[in-house]
Amino acid sequence: MASGEKMAEGSKLALPVRSDDNASVLSMIYRFFKKVSIVGAVYLVGYMQWSVAWLIGPVVLSLLRDRWRRESEYRRSLAKAAAQTSEKDVVLARLDDLPAWVFFPDVERAEWLNRILLQLWPNVNHFTRTLLKDSIEPAVAESLANYKLQGFKFERMILGTIAPRVGGVKVYDKNLSRNEIIMDIDLFYAGDCDISFVVQRIRGGIKDLQIHGMVRVVMKPLITKMPLVGGLQIFFLNNPSIDFNLVGAADVLDMPGLSDILRRCIVEQVAKMMVLPNKLPIKLSDDIPTVDLRMPEPEGVLRIHLVQAQNLMKKDVSMLGKGKSDPYAIITVGAQQWKTKHIDNNVNPRWDYWCEARVMQSVGQALEIEVFDKDEGNNDDKLGRCSLDISQVVKSGRLDTWQTLQQAKHGKVHLRLSWHRLSSDLLDLSHALTETLLVKTGEISSAVLSVYIDSCKKLPSARPASKPDPYLIVTVGKKTENTAVQMRTDNPVYEIGYSFLVQNPEIDNLEIKAIDQKTGNPLGQLSYSIASLLKQKDLSMITQPLMLQKSGPESKIIMSLQLRILKEAIKEEDIEEEQVTEAPSGPDPPIPVPASDAVDSTASDTPTAETAVSNGNQNTGNGSQDDVSEKSVPVEQIINATEVAQVSAEPESKLVHRSSTSSLTTSAGEAGLGRILLSLRYSMQCQTLVIVVHKIMNIPLKDPTNVPDPYVKLYLLPGRSKESKRKTVVVKDSCMPEYDEKFEWVIPQAELHSLHVEVTVATHKGWLGGSPVIGQVIIHLNQYDFREAKTLWFDLLPENSA
């Protein structure tokens, strides 16, 4: 123990400390003139007899700006300090807080990967500069033009000497093909870059650039020749978080709402390059056809029906106080995004909005919903967000769920989700087409078309004595994709793949137009009937040349096509049963609990068995069902927090009953104040702590005429703050309330085991409208192994004694 303490003391992280400006001569002069200007402004307002609002308004804006910039700079400096520190030092500095399952060989391997990145960083630096100049710059310039910001151009691009850091690596060994290797890398960059740019003739710069996200690397196909791997596919599972600090004349943009324009444009371009369904393919062997790496391979389609929201926050202000909100929702799956219409003056909006997401990798991807209040301009207020692992929908087939909004005081959204696998069987098409007719409020699809465009040959010239600068416009239905421009060539090579949702393959067409970028003149076009693929073997056409219309006599395009039909949503267990020829005899298996909040995919490679609590107690309260979340959460382990009795998950069973659990729910706990059932898990990919409040059992009834109205509130400790507060709904007149509400906190993994969670149960029926505390629990996060989700019973204790 002594050696461990010495090791920890010698490895403490030197975190940045908030400090005032240095007392230098320049800073003193600056403060002097600043105070003179403030006094002068006050004098001018009085002398000119202006309204006091001319003074208060700029002061308030200045204070808000200073506070926002201090918080941003402190957050960036923290991240930069973490990026410059080795993984081993991070672990050693928190040695006392780490659980027993952390082994130093793992730390050494992470440190080894970081050394490799440091060695490769100069070469990566050169590649990244080329990528920024050739790909990111023109795309960002085009996006900024939509905001009336013209002439964006990078001038200097130096990424510095600090290499990205790998926070963790996971290699999959189950549920994958023998012909591939899949690896997830938690990548974090907070370096000393120096990037300058010009926009609208204003010079500015980017410093303290930070990028954090989960990168998946797919190595396939595996071959028998060196380098043993035919190619790589690199992509972010979800949109990475990107932050930076603007310097120079463009510093005036570095305010909330304005700097977001530039940040949004950069995120959009990164998403178009390497956020699913987009991938960055790298060919390593000439023996592997490029189409094998670049042809999109959707795993399935997630059909999303955002029905409604309830009890949203009121953000609009009226003459009589707080009014209502004008809510709309943004739905995000990787780089795919949809936006609902806004509904005026309604905190219980019903959107009835349908959309479909092409999913390339269900494990690790998340569906995200953000709700906003529509305001004039671009200053829309956030009403909350929620996320759901797509892998849980895959397991259930269909999922009807209410999701509690996070980062909000209250509110929830109603989602109906279905997962559709892809098939090459024509017999599935009639059912898929029938299903498209059932939805009247939106357009849904019956098939997915994957398109790989290799090249074009012998395109005509758009200008005399000059070769064209061709690019392609690819359209299916209402969706259009544009390829990159190939300069000065009549034989352009694109090697690009796209995937499109097809409403009806029997009548829809694939439209391709070749355009000269310099003149805008058409170079040729192709209209291909998707119904032609229905006659092809495996519904596919591989690397075929097709003649272009309205083009040169020998102009052609070389491409590959693949059609897949959406199958009916079905549970994962039923899919496995379809593959079994003879079912074993025996009693019918119990009905599985719906999996709407299961273990995060990073915790285990195999699905954890769902466990139910078996007890004869019934809820004696008469609370309204509308006040309680309708989603069901699987209980994987039923544990008494004081006795540490654990249910082992059996992989062959979906429902485990324990007769001994009845004692957990029939007693009122050690202090006689009742017991609360909570689920705890930590998502490594999202860096998010998730706590589900299931229910409370046996709240003592001291006065039969005054049944409590219990609710649960949660705080992160130390430093109880309003930002960390979470609160359930109130259940009326109940001593055994049920909630099933999920709450999330974004917490870096390095800070997780230094925090505690305060869980307080209170009742609304207090004297003069107060909320007396019934009981309290303090959860010390350093006592739990978050490799697996846990569901625990906790005894409620008197306030301040927990």
N, C-alpha and C positions, 0 to 999 in steps of 0.2 A: 504493500500500500504506500509505503514511504517513497519507494522509487517511482511509483506512478504519480504521486503528488509533485515530486521534483520535475518529472518529465512534463507534467502539465504546466508547472510554473515557468519552466524554461521555454515553453512554446506558446505562451499567451499571445493572442492576436493584438496587434496595435491598431485598434479601430480609431477612425478619425473622431475628433472631438469638436463640437460646435464652438467656435471662437469668434470674437469680434475682430474688426479690421486691425491690422498692425498699426501701432502708434508711430507711424512714419511721418515725415514732413508732408509728403503728398497727401496722405490721408487726412492730416490735420487741416491742410488748405482746403481739401474737398469738403470736409465737414463745416468749415467756416463759411464757405460760399453757399453751402446748402442751407445753413441756418439763416444767412442773410437773405436768400431768396424766399424762404418761408415767411420771414418777417415782412419782406417787401410785398409778398402776395397778400398777406393780411392787411397791410396798410393800403394797398391798391383797392382791395374790395371795399374797405371803409370809405376811402376817399371818393370812389366812383359811385358809392351808394348802391352797389350791386346786391343781389340776393346772396344770402349765406350759402346757398347751394353751390355757387361757383367755387367756394372754398372747400366745402365738405366733400363734394364729389371727387375732385382729384386726389384729396388726401386719402379717402377710403380706397380708391383704386390703387394708389401707390402702396398703401399698407398691404392690400391683398396680393399685389404683385411681389412685394418683398418677401412676404411670408411664403408664397408659392415657390419662389426661387430658392429660398433657404432650404425648404424641405426637399426640393429637387436636387440641389447640390449635395446635401447631406446623404440622400439616398444613393446618388451616383458615387460619392466617395466611399460609402460602405461597400458597394458592389465592386469598386475598383480595388479596394483593399483585399476583398475576398479573392478577386481574380489573380492578384499578385502573390497570394499565399499558397503554399503547396497544400495538397489534400491532406498530407500527413499532419501538418501543423494545425489544420482546422480540426482534425479529430483529436489530436493531443490537447489542444486548448480547451476542449469540452469533455475531457476524459471522465470527469466525475458525473456528467449528465448522460453518458452513453449507456445503452442497454448492454447486456452481457453478450449479445449475439454479434457485436462488431468485432471483427478479427483483423489484426494488422496486416496479414498477407493480402487482404482485399485492398487495403490502403496503399500498399506497395505497388500493386498492379495498376491502380488508378494513377499513382505518381509516375509509373513507367509510361503510361499512355500520354500523360502531360509532357513528359520529356521528349517523346516522339514528336508531338505537336510543336514544341519549341524548336526542335531541330528542323522541321519542315517549314516553319513559319516564313522565312525569307522567300522561299519559292511560292508559297501560298499567297504571300503579299503581292508578288508580281502578277500572279494569275488574277487576284481580286481587283487590282488596279485596271487591268485590261477589261475585266467583266463590268466594272463600274462605268468605264468610258464607252464601251461598245454597246452595252445592253441597258444598263440602268439609266444612264444619262438621257438618251432620247425618249425613253418611256416616261421618266419623271417630267421631262420638259413638256411632253404631250398632255400629261395629267394636270400639271400646273396651269397650262393654257386654259383649261376649263374654269379656273378661278381668276382669270385675267392677269396671270403672272407669266410674262413672256421672257424668252431668252435664257432659260436655265442652262447652265454649263459648269462642269467641274473644271477647276483650274489646277489645283494641287491635290494629290491623293497619296498620303503617307499613313499607313496603318500602324506604324510604330513597332516597338520591340516586344510588347507584351502579347503573347500568343493566347488563343482561346483556351479555356480550361474545361476538362471533362469532369463533370460532377459525379457521374455514375455510368456504368455500362451493363447492359443486359443482353445476353445471347440466348435466343430461343432454341429449345431442343425438343419441343412438342408441338403438334398441330402444324407442321410445315412439311413441304415436299423434300424428298431426298436430294433434289437437284438444286438446293438453294441454302444459303445461310442468312439468317435475319438477325440484326443487331440494332438495339436502341442505344443512343448516346445522348446523355443530358449535357448539352453544350452551352457554355456560358462565355461570352466575350465582354470584357470591360477594359479596353486597352487605352493606349496613349496615342490615338490616331490624330492626325492633323489634316483635315479636308477643307479646302476652300472652294467657293462656288460664286457664280454671278447669276442673279435673277432680277429682272426689271432694272438692269444697270446698277443694281445695288450689290456690293461685295459683302460676302459673309463667310462664315466658317462653321464647321461642325467639330466639336470636341466632346470628350467623355461619351463616346458612342458605346452603347450597351445592347447586346443581343442575347436573348435567352430563349431556348426552345428545345424540344425533344426531336432529335434527328434520327431517322431510321435509315439504315444502310442494308440493302438487299444485294447479296452477292449471288449471281446466277447468270448462266447455267454453270455448274461445276463440270470441268473438262479434265481429260487425262494428260494434257500437255501443259507445260508451264505457260502462264502463271497459275494454272489449275482453276482459275475463275475466268469465265468468259466476259463478264462485265459487271458493272455496279449500277444500282439505282439508289440515288440519294434524295431524300425529301424530308420536309417537316410534316409531322402528323397533323399538327394544328398551327394556326398562325403564331409565329414567335413574337415575343414582346420586344419592342425596339424603343429605345430612349436615347436622347442626345441633348447636348447643350449648344445653342446657337451663339456665336461670337461675332464681333465686328459690327458693321452697320446693320446687318440683319438681326441684331439682338433685339430690335424693337418687335420682331415677330415672336419672340420667345415669351409669349403669354398664353394662358389657357384659352383655347378656342382658335387662335391664329397660328401658333406653331404646329397645331394638330394638322393643318392643311399639308404641310411638307411631310410630316410624319406619316399621315395617311397615304400620301402618294408613294412613299418609299415602301410601306408595308404592302400596298397593292402590287407593286412590281416584284417584290420578293415572293409574294403569294403566286403570281403568274408563272414564276420560274420554278419553284420547288416546294410548294405547299400542296398537299393532295387536293385534287386528283392530278396535279402537275408534278412531274418528277425530273430530276437532273440525271440523265443516263450517261454512263462513261463506258465506252467499249475498250476491253483489254485484250481481246484476241481477234485476229482477222478471220478466224475460222467460224465465228459466230455471226449470223446475219443480223444486220442492224435492226430489222423489224422485230426480232425477238426481244430487244431491249426497249424499243420505243413504241411499240404497239400497245395502246392502253388495255389493261386487263381488269375491268371492274369486277369486284367480288359480288356485288349486288346493288340494289337500289333501296334507299331508305325513303319511304313515303311518309310525309309529315303533314299532319292536320292540326294546325294551331286553332283551337276552338274559341277560347275566350280567356279572360283574366278576371280576377275578383279582388276586391278590397285593395286597389292600388292606392299609392300615396297621392295626396292632393298637393299639386305644385303651383297651380295658378292662384293668383291673389286677386280678389274682387273688393268692391267697396265695403262689403259686409265681413271681410276677413278672408280666410282661406276658401277658395272656390274648389273647382274640380280640376281634372287634367284632360289633355287631349292626347291619349296614348296611341302609340304605334309600336310595333315590334320588329326587330331585326333578327333573322334566323341565319346562323352560320354553321357550315360544316366544312372545315378546312378552308380552301380558297373560294368556296361557293357561298353565295350570300343572297338573301331575299329580304324584301321589306314589305310589310303590310301597309294598308292605308291607315291614316289616323282617324280616330273617332272623337268628335268634339264633346267636351264637357261630360265625361263618363269615366268613373273609376271602376266600372264593371263592364268593360267593352267586350263585344262579341265580334271577332274578326272572321271566323269560319274560313281561314286561309289555308290553301293547299300548296304544297311544293314537293319536289323530289330531289334527292341528293344521290349522285353517283359515288359510291363508296369503293375505294380501292383496297383499303385495309381496315377491317372493322375493329380489330384489336388495337386499342390505343387512340382511336379517333373519338371525338366527342361532338355531340350536338349542343350548340350554345344558343340561348335565347336572351336577348337584351331588350328591355322595354324602356321607351323614352316618352317624355311629354313634349309634344310639338309646340315650339315657340317661334316667334318671328325671327328671321335671321338663322344663324347656325348655332345658337345657344340653347339647344334642347336639353332639358333636365333629364337625368337618368332616374328611372323608377325601379331599377333592380335588374338582376340577371340570374340565370340558372344554367346548369349544364348537366348532360346525361351521357354516360358511356354508351356508344352505339353497340358495343358487344352485348349489352344487356337486352337490347331490342332483338338482336340476332338470336339469343337464347330463347326469348319468349315468343318470337314470331310476330305477335301483336301485343301492344302495350297501351293501355288507357290509364293515364296518370295525371295527377295534380302535382306540380313542382313549385315548392316555396321559393320566392324570389330572394336572392342574397343581396347584400349591400343595400338593403331597404328595411324600413321599419315593419312593413307588412305588405302583403300581396302574394298572389300565386297565379299560375297559368295552367290551363288545361290542354294537354297534348294527347293526341291519338296517333300512334306510330305503328307502322308495319314494315317488316323486312321481307324483301322479295329477292330470292335467289335467281340466278340466270340459267337458262336452259337452251339447248340446241334442238329440242324436240318440237316439231311443227304442231303436234297435238295440243301443246300448251297455248298456242296462239289464240284460239277461239275463246278460251276462258279469259285470257288477258284482255282481249278486245271487249268482251262483255263487261268486265270490271271498269273499263274506262267510261262506259256509259252511265255508271251508277253515280258518279260525282257530277253534280250540276253546277257547283260553285267554283270549279277549277278544272284545269286541263291536266290529266294524268296520262302516263305513258304505258305502252304495252311491250316495248322492246328497247334495247340499247344497241346503237351502232358505233363500232370502233373503226376509226379511219387512220391509216398510216400512209402519208404521202412521201414517197422517196424522192422523186425529181420530175422535172419537165424536160422535154427534148425538142430542139429546133423551133423555139418560139420566134415569131416574126419580130422585126424591128419596128419600134414605135417612132423612131426619128431617122432621118436619112444619115447614112454612113456612121451609125452609132448603135451599139448593142443596148438592149433595154435593161431597166432596173426592176425586175419583176417581183411581185409578191402575189399571194393567193388569198382569196376570200372564200371561206368554206362555210356553207349554210345548210342546216337541217331544221325545218320548221321555223321557229322564232329565234333560234340561237345561231350566232355567227362568230367565227374565229378567223383571225388574220395571221398569216405566217410572217416571218421576218423578211426584209427586203434583201435580195441578192443583187449585188452591184455589178453592172457591166457584163452581163452574160445572157446568152440565149439558151443555155443548158443549165438552169439553176438546180442545185441540190438542196433540198429542204430537210429531209429525214426527221419529220415531225409527226406526232400522233395526237389525235383528238378522240373524244367520245361524246356522243350525242344521245339524248333521249328521243325516242320515236313514238309518236302518238298512235299511228297506224301504218305499219310497214307495207301494207298492201296498196296504199295510195300515196305515201310520202316519197319525196325525192331528195337526193343529195345534189346540191348545187355548188359548183366550183367555178370561180372566175379568176383569170390571170390578168393583173393590172400592172401597167408601167408606172412606177412611183414618180418619175420626173414629170411626165405629161398627164397622167391620170387616164390615158387611153387604154381600152381593153385590148388584151393580147390573145384572148381565146376563152372559151367557157365549156363546161361539161354539165349536163343534166342526167344524172344516173338514177334510174328507178330502183328503189330499195326492194321492191317486190322481186327483182331479178335474183337477189340472194336467197329467196325462199326456195329456188330450184337448184341451188348449189349444194354440194356435199358439205356437211357440217355448217351450213349457212355462211360459208366463208369464200373469199376470193383472195388468193395470195399472190402478190407481186405480179400484177398484170398491167400491160400498157393499154391505155384507152385513148382513142383519137379525140383531140379537142375540136370543138365546133367554132365556127367564125374565127378561124386561126389560119396558120400556114398549112400547106398541103401535107406536110409530114409532122406537124406538131402533135405531140402526145404527152400524156401524163402517166407516170408509173406509180401505182398505188396498191394497197391491200385493204380489204374490207372484211369485217366480221360482224354478224348480227346475232344477238342473244335475246331470248324472249323472257319476260318477267313471269316467274312462277308465283303461285298463290302463297301467301304468307303462312308459315307453318312452324311449329315449335321445333327447337333443335333436337329434343328427345324423340319426336315423331320422325324426324329425318333419319336418326340412327335406327329406329325400328323398321323403317322401310328397307334397310340394307340387311336385316336379319331374315333368313329364310324360314327358320323354325323358332318360334317363341317358346321359352321354357314354360312348363306347366307350373301352376301355382296360383295363389290368390292375386287379385288385381292390385297393382301398386297404388300407394296413396297419391292423392292429387298434390302436385308440387305447389309451393308458395310462389306467387308471381315475383319475378326478379327485377324490381325497378330500382334497387339501390344496392347492388351486390358489390363484392370486393373489387377493388381496382385491379386492372389487368396486370399491373406491374408487381402486384403482391404475390401472384402465383400463376404458373403456366396452365394449371388445370382448374376448372370451375370448382368452387368450394361448395360442399353440400349444404343445402338449406335446411334449417332446423326450426322446429316450431315449439312453442311452449305449450305443454299439456297441463291444463288446470281446469277446475270446475267452477271458477269464479266468473261471474257475469258483471258487466258494468251496471251499477245501480243508478248512475246519473241519467238524466234525460236531456243531455246537451244536443244542440242542433247538429245534424250531419254536415250542414254547409260550413260550419266553423271548424271542421276537422279535415285535414288532408286526406284525400281518398286513396293515395297510393299505398301499396303494401310493401313492406320491407322485409326481406328474408332474415331470419334469425339464425346465424350460423353457429353461434356458441352461446349457451346460457350459463352464465358464471355468477356465483355469489362473490361479490367483491371482497368480502371479509374472509370467506372460507376458501376462495379460489378453487371452486369445483368446476371443472371444464368438461364440455361435451365434445368428444372427438368426432370430427366430420368423416363419415363413411362415404367413399366415392361411389359405391354402388346404390346408395339410397338417397332419395331426394327429400325425404321427410323423416326426421328422427324424433321419437317420443321418449321422454324420460319421466318415469313416475316420481322420481325424487324431486323434480322441479316444483311440485305442488307446494312444498314447504317454503319455496322462495316467494310465492305469491300470496300465500294465506296469512303470513305474519306481517306485522307492521314495522319490522326492522328492530335494530338494537335499541334505538331511542324511542320507539313507539310512534314515530312520525310518518311512517310509510316508507315505501321503496320506489325507486325510479329505474326504468329500463332504458339504457342508452346503448347505441352502437357507435364505435370509434373506428376510424380508418384514416390513412394518410395516402394521398395520391402522389407518387414520386413524379409522374409526368407533369401534373398541373401544380406541384408544390402547394397542395391544398389539404388542410385538415378538415375532415367531414365528421360531424356528429349528428346522429339521428336521435331525436327524442321520441321514443315509442309510446310509453304510458307510465302512469303512476298507480300504485296499488295501495289500498288500505290507508288513505288519509284519515286520521282520527276525527270522528264526528263528536265534538264537544257539546253542541246544542242542536237537537233534531230540528228545531225551527229555523236554523241558520246554516244550511248546507253550503259549503264553500264553492266559489267559482275559481278553480285553480288555473294558473298558467305558469310557464317556466321561462326564466330569463337566464342568459348565459353571458359571461364576461371572460376575456382573456386576462390573465394576471402574469407578472406584475404590471402595474400601470393601467388600472381599470379606466377605459376610455369609452366615449360614446360610439366611436367607429367600430369597436369590437363587440358592442352589445348586440345580442340576438334575442328574439322573444317569440314564443309560440302564441297561438290564438288562445282565447279564454273559453273554457268549457263550463257551461252553466250548471250549477247544482249537481256536483258530482264528487264523490270521494274516490272514484277509480277512473279518472279521465284517460282517454286515448288521443294521441296527437299524430304520430307518424310524420313528423316534420323534420326536414333535413336542413342543416346550417353549415356554412362553409367559411373558412378563413384562409386567405393566402399567406402561407408562412414558409420562409426558406427552410430547407431541411436542417441546415446548421443551427437554426434557432429553435427548432421544434422542442428539444428535450430540456430547454431552460424555461419553458412556459407552463402555466397551470390554467385550468378552466374552472371557473366558479359557476356552479349550477344552483340556482335558487328557485324554490317553489313558493309561490305567493298566491293570495286570494284577493279578488277585487272587492270582496264584501268587507271592507274595513270601515271603521268609524270615520264619518265625514268624508267618505270617498277614498280613504287610504287603502294600502295594499299590504296587510300584515304578512310577514314571512312565516310559512309553514315549516320549512326545513331547507337544509343546504348541504351541498356536496362539493368538495374541492378535489379535482382530478389532476394528479401530478403526471404529466405526459412522459417524464423520464422513466416511469415504472412500466411502460408498455412496449411490447415488440410490435411495431407497425408493419411488419412484413405481411401480416394477415389481419383482416378486419376482426373485431371482437364485439360481441354484444354482452353487456354486463348488467347485473342488478347492483344498485348502490343503495345503502341505507341512508335515509335522510337524517341529518343531525341538526341540533339547534344552531341558529345563526351565530357566526363567529366562533363556533367550537369545532367546525369541520376541519 
